[in-house]
């Protein structure tokens, strides 16, 4: 059965090339151009990851996707299609992979029962390698034809939190949604970091990650993508901030931040999400919260009406395969 390859903003040339520009010259990694044509999506990299924070292990990964050695922004909905196609197909890919030096191959955040997951499982039948499912998470999204129907489908408390309490917020002053221009992206991410420090105690993005994201934003529009850097202001004060991207019919939320407990029974982050959800549906887009849960509860589960399981795999061989077999029994 042939499974459709769904588009992902995290496997665009814009994302992968920006990643290569930022981390590709790091002395700790070795780039491997499978196709020999310098196309970003056909590049793997090899680095050493410490197993159990002790044993350095040769690790392969897709360019654009960080492993434990690199604290890079997370990419989801990944696939192996470009690297498999670069060498002529799955059989050829297995042969090339088998001739390379590695102990583990990390492939993360694949759609469950998707085309690339099928490719992963095919590897086990072709080589004496161990395929281990190391993580499984749910990504939450909203799909609807009409906003009013979606809003009506929510429970009363959720509907109030995301939409109805706009009116209560308006009692405190003038609400304004402001989109930040591309050339102010760097200052936008610095503001997002300040919001994260207030809520989480640590910044959201490192200086390297900010440079990467600014690079990505400049390139993304050339592949049909759109970037939304948006603040929710009240009487001119920024009280919430949202970093979204749009690609192939989906609006993805990459990060957000807001002032916590500023007003009684008004969740500023949820109000801001409500505006984003409404704008997406009215534009014919689905809204994807991505994987992960909130600080205190899984807020995404309450507001979403679709779930996609994302699976991460580790392919091991040799002595490491034996260790995985013993450890994961």
C-alpha positions in Angstrom: 0.0 0.0 0.0 1.4 3.4 -1.0 0.9 6.1 1.7 0.7 9.7 0.8 3.6 11.9 1.7 2.2 14.9 3.5 3.9 18.3 3.3 5.8 19.6 6.3 7.3 23.0 6.9 10.1 21.3 8.8 11.3 19.5 5.7 11.4 22.5 3.5 14.6 23.8 2.0 14.0 27.0 4.0 14.1 25.1 7.4 16.9 22.7 6.6 19.2 25.2 4.9 18.8 27.7 7.8 19.6 24.9 10.1 22.7 24.0 8.1 23.8 27.7 8.0 23.5 27.9 11.8 24.8 24.5 13.0 26.3 22.8 9.9 29.8 24.3 10.4 30.0 23.1 14.0 33.2 21.0 14.5 31.2 18.4 16.4 29.3 17.3 13.3 30.1 15.8 9.9 27.8 16.5 7.0 27.0 13.7 4.6 25.5 14.7 1.2 23.7 11.6 0.1 22.7 12.9 -3.3 26.0 14.8 -3.9 24.0 17.8 -5.2 24.1 19.9 -2.0 20.3 19.9 -1.7 19.5 20.6 2.0 16.9 17.8 2.3 19.3 15.2 1.1 21.9 15.8 3.8 22.5 13.7 6.9 24.9 14.5 9.7 27.0 12.4 12.0 27.9 13.4 15.5 28.7 11.8 18.8 26.0 11.6 21.4 26.6 10.4 25.0 24.6 7.4 25.9 23.5 7.7 29.5 25.6 10.9 29.6 28.7 8.8 29.5 29.4 6.6 26.5 30.0 8.6 23.2 28.2 7.0 20.3 28.4 7.7 16.6 24.9 9.0 15.7 23.3 9.8 12.4 20.4 12.2 12.0 18.6 14.2 9.4 19.9 17.7 8.8 17.4 20.1 10.2 16.5 17.9 13.1 18.5 18.3 16.4 19.7 15.4 18.6 20.8 15.6 22.2 24.2 17.2 21.3 22.4 20.2 19.8 19.8 22.3 21.5 17.9 23.3 18.3 14.3 24.2 17.8 12.2 21.1 17.5 11.0 20.0 14.1 7.9 17.8 13.8 6.2 15.9 11.0 9.5 14.8 9.7 10.1 12.3 6.9 12.9 10.4 5.1 11.6 10.8 1.6 14.2 13.1 0.2 17.2 11.2 1.6 15.7 7.9 0.3 15.0 9.3 -3.1 18.5 10.9 -3.3 20.1 7.5 -3.6 17.5 5.9 -5.8 15.1 4.2 -3.4 14.8 2.2 -0.2 17.0 -0.7 -1.3 19.8 1.6 -2.3 19.4 3.6 0.9 19.8 0.5 3.0 23.0 -0.3 1.1 24.4 3.2 1.5 23.4 3.3 5.1 25.0 -0.1 5.7 28.4 1.1 4.4 28.5 4.1 6.6 30.1 4.4 10.1 27.4 4.7 12.8 26.1 2.9 15.8 22.7 4.6 16.0 20.4 6.5 13.6 17.9 8.9 15.1 14.7 9.6 13.2 12.2 11.6 15.2 8.6 12.8 15.1 7.3 10.8 12.2 3.5 10.5 11.6 2.2 7.2 13.0 1.3 4.9 10.1 2.7 7.4 7.7 5.0 6.8 4.7 8.2 7.3 6.5 7.2 5.1 9.4 6.5 2.4 6.9 10.1 2.9 5.5 11.5 2.6 9.0 9.9 -0.7 9.6 11.1 -1.9 6.2 14.7 -1.4 7.3 14.4 -4.1 10.0 13.5 -6.7 7.4 16.4 -5.8 5.1 19.2 -5.6 7.7 20.0 -7.1 11.1 19.3 -3.7 12.8 17.1 -3.1 15.8 14.3 -0.6 15.4 13.3 0.9 18.8 10.3 3.2 19.4 11.9 5.6 21.9 9.1 8.3 22.2 5.5 8.7 21.2 3.6 12.0 21.6 0.3 13.5 20.5 0.1 16.6 18.3 -3.2 18.4 18.7 -4.9 20.4 15.9 -8.2 22.0 14.9 -10.0 21.3 11.7 -13.3 22.9 10.8 -15.2 24.3 7.8 -17.0 27.0 9.8 -15.9 28.9 12.9 -19.3 29.2 14.4 -19.9 25.4 14.2 -16.5 24.7 15.8 -17.1 27.3 18.6 -20.4 25.7 19.3 -18.9 22.3 19.6 -16.7 23.3 22.6 -17.7 22.9 26.2 -19.0 26.0 28.0 -15.8 26.6 30.0 -13.5 26.1 27.1 -15.6 28.4 24.9 -15.5 31.1 27.5 -11.8 30.8 28.1 -10.8 31.1 24.4 -13.6 33.3 23.0 -16.3 34.7 25.2 -14.0 36.5 27.7 -12.8 38.8 25.0 -15.6 41.0 26.0 -14.5 41.0 29.6 -10.9 41.9 28.5 -12.2 44.8 26.4 -13.6 46.3 29.6 -10.0 47.0 30.7 -9.2 48.9 27.5 -8.5 48.8 23.8 -7.5 45.3 22.4 -5.1 45.3 19.4 -3.6 42.5 17.4 -0.3 43.7 16.0 1.8 41.9 13.4 5.5 42.4 13.6 7.3 43.0 10.3 10.0 40.6 9.1 12.9 43.0 9.7 11.9 43.2 13.4 12.0 39.4 13.8 15.1 39.5 16.1 13.5 41.9 18.5 10.3 39.9 18.4 12.1 36.8 19.6 13.9 38.7 22.3 10.5 39.8 23.6 9.2 36.2 23.4 12.3 35.2 25.5 11.4 37.8 28.2 7.8 36.4 28.4 9.2 32.9 28.8 11.6 33.9 31.5 8.7 35.4 33.5 6.7 32.2 33.2 9.3 29.4 33.0 12.4 31.0 34.5 14.5 30.4 31.4 14.5 31.9 27.9 12.8 30.1 25.0 15.5 30.5 22.3 19.2 30.7 22.4 21.1 33.3 20.4 21.9 30.5 17.8 18.2 29.6 17.6 17.2 33.2 17.1 19.7 33.5 14.2 18.4 30.3 12.8 14.7 31.4 12.9 15.5 34.8 11.4 17.3 33.0 8.5 14.3 30.6 8.1 11.8 33.4 8.0 13.7 35.1 5.2 13.7 31.9 3.1 10.3 30.5 4.0 8.2 32.8 1.8 10.0 31.5 -1.3 8.5 28.1 -0.8 4.9 29.4 -0.3 5.1 29.8 3.5 3.9 32.6 5.6 5.2 33.7 9.0 3.0 35.4 11.7 4.8 37.3 14.4 2.0 38.7 16.4 1.4 40.5 19.7 -1.8 41.0 21.6 -1.8 44.5 23.1 -4.0 46.1 25.6 -3.9 49.9 25.8 -0.6 49.7 23.9 1.0 47.2 26.3 2.0 43.8 24.9 0.3 41.2 27.1 0.6 38.1 24.8 2.9 37.0 22.0 2.5 34.4 19.3 4.9 32.8 16.8 3.0 30.9 14.0 3.7 29.8 10.5 1.4 28.9 7.6 2.2 26.2 5.1 0.1 24.1 2.7 -3.3 24.7 4.4 -2.1 24.5 8.0 -1.3 27.2 10.5 1.2 25.9 13.1 1.8 27.4 16.5 5.6 27.2 17.2 5.7 29.3 20.4 3.7 31.6 22.6 4.1 33.6 25.7 1.8 35.8 27.9 1.5 37.7 31.2 0.2 35.3 33.8 -2.5 36.3 36.3 -2.7 39.8 35.1 -6.5 39.8 35.2 -8.9 37.7 37.3 -10.3 34.8 35.3 -8.9 36.0 32.0 -6.2 33.8 30.5 -4.5 36.1 28.1 -2.7 33.3 26.2 -6.0 31.5 25.6 -7.6 34.7 24.4 -4.8 35.2 21.9 -5.1 31.6 20.7 -8.8 32.2 20.2 -8.1 35.0 17.8 -5.5 32.8 16.0 -7.9 29.8 15.7 -10.7 32.0 14.4 -8.4 33.6 11.8 -7.2 30.2 10.7 -10.6 28.7 10.2 -12.0 31.8 8.5 -9.0 31.6 6.1 -9.7 27.9 5.3 -6.8 26.6 7.4 -6.5 24.1 10.1 -4.7 25.2 13.3 -2.0 22.9 14.7 -0.8 23.3 18.3 2.0 20.7 17.6 3.1 18.2 20.3 3.6 18.7 24.0 1.4 19.9 26.8 1.1 23.0 28.9 2.8 23.9 32.2 -0.1 23.0 34.4 -2.5 21.0 32.2 -3.0 19.7 28.7 -4.8 22.8 27.4 -4.5 21.6 23.8 -6.6 18.5 24.4 -9.6 20.6 25.5 -9.6 22.9 22.4 -8.5 20.5 19.7 -10.7 18.2 17.7 -7.9 16.2 15.9 -4.9 14.2 17.2 -1.9 13.0 15.3 0.6 10.6 16.9 4.2 11.4 16.3 6.7 8.5 16.9 10.5 8.8 17.3 12.7 5.8 16.5 16.3 4.8 17.2 17.9 2.4 14.8 20.9 0.6 16.3 23.4 -2.0 15.2 26.4 -3.9 16.5 27.2 -3.8 20.1 24.8 -0.9 20.7 22.0 -3.0 19.3 22.8 -5.6 22.0 22.8 -3.0 24.7 19.4 -1.7 23.5 18.0 -5.2 23.4 19.1 -5.8 27.0 18.2 -2.4 28.4 14.7 -2.1 26.7 13.4 -5.6 27.6 
